[in-house]
Amino acid sequence: MNNLLTRLLTKAAWLKIHLYLALLVGFLFALIGLSGSLNVYREEIDTFLNPELTIAAPQNKYQSLDKIIASVRAAHPDRYGSWTLEMPRSPHGMMTAWYEKPTETFFEYYAPLMVSVNPYTGEIVSSRFWGQTVMTWIVDLHTQLRLDQLGSNTVGVLGLLLVVSCSSGLYLWWPSLKEILNSLKIRSNGGLKLILLDVHRLLGLLSAGPLIVLAITGTLLSFPSSLEFFTGSSGMEHGQTGRNIVSTAIPNNHPTGLSSATFVAQSVFPKAELRRITTPLGDTGIYRINFRQTSEINQKHPFTTVWVDRWSGQIREVRNPNSFSSGETFATWIWPLHTGEALGPKGRFIWFLSGISLFILYVSGLLRWLFRTNRINDRQAETAIKQALNNGQKVLYRTFSLISRHLLETTQHLNPYVKKGYAAALVWLKHLYLKFQSRHKRLRKDD
């Protein structure tokens, strides 16, 4: 056993692991990385491609929620059931009405109807199906390779393999103290084979940390049941709403409207920002109203929720993230950390660059392998390429310096969130350790 472990821990063994992973699934790494980079700015790109979704001259006040939902229903009279209104995140943005299971895409994995509404006038600007626009198609490519549940599981496994690839790359790079400075340079005077090695090694070093974070959080998003098992929580999957609350009141001729239900819900969190309102489904349905408190790290999908009964107008239940367990708090970090929204605009840009680096690492690694196996003959780089490499190296160092400075600033800005998340992670790890220890003792007892 010791001899086996010794052989597995050699650099030669890890080099084979690193190489085989790159050859077998490197293209998928690159594909997920590129699509993930675009997804960082999905809303901005979608607005650029569809300029009609931008409100050029915002007005002072939105139409009432009741008028807006009436406008949506009038435009889609045959779509019965529940709608979710998502509030704009800027004065120039559209309100989006989501219909989860339209008949046109009913049997598809995930393809809701997205209705863009001008919140100032109630005008329906566009009606589109998820997966049939450029950016939502790319989102599906990133999250499930356009292969539904099988693809989602595959992406989760690829996340784990990416952690192994990045870790093995770091292990292979790790130099002695005397070689550290030399290992951070691109030797442009060498042949293309040597240049590709230096580019691959330096870029891998700078992007390994973000890529490992993205890979782990992506895996947890692909396997939400594992996240719930490890954190001891439920209803924390991205897009989930917690418990399914139903109305027990007697239906009547005076149901509570959207505006009134929102007013009632706002009384629980008067300083919170309204994010979503979901209308009741059937006679037992109930309003689900989502807010974002300033203490929440989630920007787009916060967890603060109030359920209001349509027939009685009373609050049925409240979900407050400030009272979450440590495991639930840990789970709330996964989505905003993966998308970069927890790190601010500069952090999102770092995530954008990290996704692109996966593509560059794949191409440089593949070319390096082709050179090593003599499928391509080595040759000296052209003068223009050398100059570009020297300039690129300077830009890379400057970017790394800016990233380091931003991470320090972000850490200070997120200090309250980080402390809370760190404490939750420690408690979660302790809980996980005790769980496995208890299981181990039980198995030994059974033996």
C-alpha positions in Angstrom: 0.0 0.0 0.0 2.8 2.4 0.9 4.6 1.7 -2.4 1.4 2.3 -4.3 0.9 5.7 -2.5 4.5 6.6 -3.2 4.1 5.9 -6.9 0.8 7.9 -7.0 2.4 11.0 -5.3 5.3 11.3 -7.8 5.3 14.2 -10.2 5.4 11.7 -13.1 2.1 10.2 -12.0 0.4 13.6 -11.5 1.7 14.7 -14.9 -0.1 11.8 -16.5 -3.3 12.6 -14.6 -3.0 16.2 -15.7 -2.3 15.3 -19.3 -5.1 12.7 -19.6 -7.7 15.0 -18.1 -6.7 17.7 -20.6 -6.9 15.3 -23.6 -10.1 13.6 -22.5 -12.2 16.5 -21.2 -10.1 19.6 -21.8 -12.4 20.7 -24.6 -15.4 20.5 -22.3 -13.5 22.6 -19.7 -12.8 25.2 -22.4 -16.4 25.2 -23.5 -17.8 25.6 -20.0 -15.2 28.3 -19.3 -16.1 30.4 -22.3 -19.8 30.1 -21.8 -19.4 30.9 -18.1 -17.5 34.0 -19.0 -20.4 35.2 -21.2 -22.9 34.3 -18.5 -21.2 36.7 -16.1 -22.6 39.5 -18.3 -25.7 37.7 -19.5 -28.2 40.5 -18.8 -25.9 43.2 -20.2 -25.3 41.2 -23.4 -29.0 40.3 -23.8 -29.9 44.0 -23.5 -27.2 44.9 -26.1 -28.6 42.3 -28.5 -32.1 43.5 -27.8 -32.0 47.3 -27.4 -35.8 47.4 -27.1 -35.4 46.0 -23.6 -33.8 49.3 -22.4 -36.0 52.1 -21.2 -34.5 55.3 -22.6 -36.5 57.7 -20.5 -37.5 56.3 -17.1 -40.5 57.9 -15.5 -41.1 58.7 -11.8 -43.4 55.9 -10.8 -44.2 52.3 -11.8 -47.7 51.2 -12.7 -49.4 49.2 -9.9 -48.6 45.5 -9.8 -52.2 44.7 -10.4 -52.3 46.7 -13.6 -49.0 45.1 -14.8 -50.2 41.5 -14.1 -53.5 42.4 -15.8 -51.6 43.6 -18.9 -49.6 40.3 -18.9 -52.7 38.2 -18.6 -54.4 40.1 -21.4 -51.5 39.5 -23.7 -51.5 35.8 -22.8 -55.2 35.0 -22.0 -54.8 31.2 -22.5 -52.0 30.8 -20.0 -53.7 29.9 -16.8 -51.9 29.4 -13.5 -49.2 31.2 -11.6 -47.0 34.1 -12.8 -43.9 35.5 -11.2 -43.1 39.2 -11.6 -39.4 40.0 -11.2 -38.5 43.6 -10.4 -36.1 45.6 -12.6 -32.6 46.1 -11.0 -32.2 49.6 -12.6 -34.5 52.5 -13.6 -33.8 51.6 -17.3 -34.6 47.9 -16.9 -37.7 45.9 -17.8 -39.9 44.0 -15.4 -40.0 40.3 -16.3 -43.0 38.1 -15.9 -42.1 34.4 -15.8 -44.5 31.6 -16.7 -42.9 28.3 -15.8 -44.6 25.7 -17.9 -46.0 27.0 -21.2 -47.6 24.4 -23.5 -45.1 25.2 -26.3 -42.2 24.0 -24.2 -43.9 21.9 -21.6 -41.8 18.7 -22.1 -38.5 20.5 -22.2 -36.1 20.4 -19.3 -36.3 24.1 -18.5 -37.9 26.5 -20.9 -40.2 29.1 -19.2 -41.8 32.0 -21.0 -40.2 35.4 -20.3 -42.4 38.4 -20.8 -40.7 41.8 -20.7 -43.0 44.6 -19.4 -42.3 48.3 -19.3 -43.1 48.9 -15.6 -43.9 52.6 -16.2 -46.6 52.0 -18.8 -47.5 48.3 -18.5 -46.7 47.8 -22.2 -45.7 44.3 -23.2 -42.4 44.7 -25.0 -41.5 41.1 -25.9 -42.4 37.5 -25.1 -39.6 34.9 -25.4 -39.0 31.3 -24.4 -35.9 30.4 -22.4 -33.4 28.5 -24.6 -34.6 30.3 -27.7 -32.5 33.4 -27.2 -28.8 33.7 -27.7 -27.9 34.2 -24.0 -30.3 31.7 -22.5 -29.0 29.1 -25.0 -25.5 29.8 -23.8 -26.7 29.5 -20.1 -28.1 26.1 -20.9 -24.8 25.2 -22.6 -22.9 26.2 -19.5 -25.2 24.6 -16.9 -26.1 21.3 -18.7 -24.4 21.2 -22.1 -27.8 21.3 -23.7 -28.3 17.7 -22.5 -30.9 18.2 -19.8 -30.5 16.3 -16.5 -27.7 14.1 -17.9 -25.8 17.2 -18.9 -26.3 18.8 -15.5 -24.8 15.8 -13.8 -22.0 15.8 -16.4 -21.2 19.4 -15.6 -21.1 18.6 -11.9 -18.6 15.7 -12.5 -16.5 18.0 -14.7 -16.4 20.5 -11.9 -14.7 17.8 -9.7 -12.3 16.9 -12.4 -11.4 20.5 -12.9 -10.5 20.7 -9.2 -8.2 17.7 -9.8 -6.7 19.3 -12.9 -6.0 22.7 -11.3 -4.6 21.0 -8.1 -2.3 18.7 -10.2 -1.2 21.7 -12.2 -0.2 23.6 -9.1 1.6 20.6 -7.8 3.5 20.2 -11.0 4.4 23.9 -11.1 5.5 24.2 -7.5 9.2 25.1 -7.7 12.0 25.4 -5.2 12.6 28.8 -3.7 15.5 29.4 -6.1 13.3 28.8 -9.1 10.2 30.8 -8.1 11.3 34.0 -10.0 12.3 32.0 -13.1 9.0 30.2 -13.1 7.1 33.5 -13.2 8.6 34.5 -16.5 7.8 33.9 -20.2 11.0 33.1 -22.0 10.2 34.7 -25.3 13.8 34.0 -26.6 13.1 30.3 -26.7 11.2 28.3 -29.3 7.4 28.1 -29.5 7.5 24.9 -27.4 9.1 26.6 -24.5 7.0 29.7 -24.8 3.8 27.7 -24.7 5.0 25.9 -21.5 5.7 29.3 -19.8 2.3 30.8 -20.9 0.5 27.7 -19.7 2.3 27.6 -16.4 2.0 31.3 -15.6 -1.6 31.6 -16.6 -2.5 28.4 -14.7 -0.8 29.7 -11.6 -2.7 33.0 -11.7 -6.1 31.5 -12.5 -6.0 28.3 -10.3 -7.5 29.9 -7.2 -10.6 31.4 -8.9 -11.1 28.3 -11.1 -11.1 26.0 -8.1 -13.7 28.2 -6.4 -15.8 28.2 -9.5 -15.5 24.4 -10.0 -16.5 23.6 -6.4 -19.5 26.0 -6.3 -20.5 24.8 -9.8 -20.5 21.2 -8.7 -22.6 22.0 -5.6 -25.1 23.8 -7.9 -25.3 20.8 -10.2 -25.9 18.4 -7.3 -28.2 20.4 -5.0 -29.2 17.3 -3.0 -25.5 16.9 -2.0 -25.5 20.5 -0.8 -28.6 19.9 1.3 -27.1 16.7 2.7 -23.8 18.4 3.7 -25.4 21.5 5.1 -28.3 19.8 6.8 -30.8 22.2 5.1 -33.7 21.9 2.7 -35.3 24.2 0.1 -31.9 25.9 -0.4 -31.4 24.9 -4.0 -31.0 27.8 -6.4 -34.4 28.8 -7.6 -36.2 26.9 -4.8 -38.6 28.8 -2.5 -38.5 26.7 0.7 -41.7 25.2 2.0 -44.8 24.8 -0.1 -47.4 26.9 1.8 -51.1 26.5 0.9 -54.1 28.5 1.8 -56.6 27.2 4.3 -59.0 30.2 4.1 -62.4 29.9 2.4 -62.4 31.4 -1.1 -64.5 34.5 -1.4 -65.4 37.3 -3.9 -62.9 39.8 -2.4 -59.4 38.3 -3.0 -56.4 40.3 -2.0 -54.6 41.9 -5.0 -50.9 42.0 -5.7 -50.3 45.5 -4.5 -52.2 44.9 -1.3 -50.4 41.6 -0.6 -47.0 43.3 -1.2 -48.0 46.1 1.1 -48.8 43.6 3.8 -45.6 41.6 3.3 -43.5 44.8 3.3 -44.6 45.5 6.9 -42.4 42.6 8.0 -39.3 43.9 6.3 -40.0 47.7 5.8 -36.4 48.5 4.7 -36.0 45.5 2.3 -36.0 45.7 -1.5 -38.8 44.0 -3.3 -37.5 41.5 -5.8 -40.3 39.0 -6.8 -44.0 38.3 -6.5 -45.5 35.0 -7.4 -49.3 34.8 -7.9 -51.4 32.0 -6.3 -52.0 28.8 -8.2 -55.6 27.4 -7.8 -57.9 28.0 -4.8 -55.3 26.8 -2.3 -52.5 28.9 -3.9 -50.9 31.7 -1.9 -48.8 34.8 -2.7 -45.0 34.3 -2.4 -43.2 37.6 -2.1 -39.4 37.8 -2.1 -37.4 40.7 -0.7 -33.7 41.4 -0.3 -32.4 42.7 3.0 -29.1 44.7 3.1 -27.6 41.8 5.1 -28.0 39.3 2.3 -25.1 38.5 0.0 -27.5 37.4 -2.8 -28.3 40.3 -5.1 -30.6 38.7 -7.7 -32.0 35.7 -5.8 -32.3 36.6 -2.2 -34.0 34.3 0.4 -36.2 36.7 2.4 -39.7 35.5 1.8 -43.2 36.3 3.0 -46.3 34.2 2.2 -49.6 36.1 2.1 -53.0 34.4 1.9 -55.0 35.6 -1.1 -58.4 35.1 0.6 -57.7 36.4 4.1 -54.9 38.9 3.3 -53.0 37.6 6.3 -49.3 36.6 6.5 -49.0 32.8 6.7 -45.3 32.3 7.0 -42.0 34.3 7.0 -38.5 33.1 6.0 -35.8 35.4 7.3 -32.1 34.6 6.4 -30.9 36.3 9.5 -32.3 33.4 11.5 -30.8 30.7 9.2 -28.7 27.9 10.6 -25.0 27.9 9.9 -25.6 25.2 7.1 -28.3 27.3 5.5 -26.1 30.4 5.6 -23.3 28.5 4.0 -25.7 27.4 1.2 -26.7 31.0 0.5 -23.2 31.8 -0.5 -22.9 29.2 -3.3 -24.8 30.9 -6.1 -23.5 34.5 -5.6 -20.0 33.2 -5.2 -20.2 31.2 -8.4 -21.7 34.1 -10.5 -19.3 36.6 -9.0 -22.1 39.0 -7.8 -20.8 38.5 -4.2 -17.5 40.1 -5.3 -18.8 43.3 -6.9 -18.2 44.6 -10.5 -14.5 44.0 -10.4 -15.0 40.5 -9.0 -17.3 39.7 -11.8 -14.6 40.8 -14.2 -12.1 38.5 -12.5 -14.5 35.6 -13.0 -14.9 36.6 -16.6 -11.2 36.5 -17.1 -11.0 33.1 -15.3 -13.4 31.5 -17.7 -11.5 32.7 -20.7 -8.3 31.4 -19.1 -9.7 27.9 -19.3 -9.9 28.2 -23.0 -6.3 29.6 -23.3 -5.0 26.9 -21.0 -6.6 24.2 -23.1 -5.2 25.5 -26.4 -1.7 26.2 -25.0 -1.6 22.8 -23.3 -2.8 21.0 -26.4 -0.3 22.7 -28.6 2.5 22.0 -26.0 1.5 18.3 -26.2 1.6 18.3 -30.0 5.1 19.7 -29.8 6.3 17.2 -27.3 5.0 14.3 -29.3 6.6 15.7 -32.5 3.3 16.1 -34.2 4.3 19.7 -34.7 7.9 20.8 -35.2 9.3 23.4 -32.9 10.5 26.7 -34.3 11.6 30.1 -33.2 8.8 32.7 -32.6 8.5 35.6 -34.9 9.7 39.0 -33.7 6.1 40.3 -33.5 5.1 37.3 -31.4 8.0 37.9 -29.0 7.0 41.6 -28.6 3.4 40.6 -28.1 4.4 38.1 -25.4 6.6 40.7 -23.6 3.7 43.2 -23.6 1.2 40.5 -22.6 3.4 39.5 -19.7 3.5 43.1 -18.4 -0.3 43.3 -18.8 -0.7 40.0 -17.0 1.4 41.1 -14.0 -0.5 44.5 -13.9 -3.8 42.6 -14.0 -2.7 40.3 -11.2 -1.7 43.3 -9.1 -5.0 44.9 -9.7 -6.8 41.7 -8.9 -4.9 41.3 -5.6 -5.7 44.9 -4.6 -9.3 44.4 -5.4 -9.6 41.2 -3.5 -8.2 43.0 -0.4 -10.7 45.8 -0.9 -13.5 43.3 -1.4 -12.5 41.4 1.7 -12.8 44.6 3.7 -16.1 45.5 2.1 -17.5 42.0 2.7 -16.0 41.6 6.2 -19.4 41.2 7.9 -20.5 38.6 5.3 -17.1 36.9 5.3 -17.1 36.5 9.1 -20.6 35.1 9.1 -19.8 32.8 6.2 -16.6 31.7 7.8 -18.3 30.9 11.1 -21.0 29.0 9.2 -18.4 27.0 7.3 -16.6 26.0 10.5 -19.9 24.8 12.1 -20.8 23.0 8.9 -17.4 21.2 8.8 -17.8 20.2 12.4 -21.3 18.9 11.7 -20.0 17.0 8.7 -17.1 15.5 10.7 -19.4 14.4 13.5 -21.8 12.9 11.0 -19.1 10.8 9.3 -17.6 9.8 12.7 -21.0 8.6 13.9 -21.5 6.6 10.7 -18.0 5.1 11.0 -18.6 4.0 14.6 -22.0 2.5 13.6 -20.3 0.5 10.8 -17.6 -0.8 13.1 -20.3 -1.8 15.6 -22.2 -3.7 12.9 -19.0 -5.5 11.9 
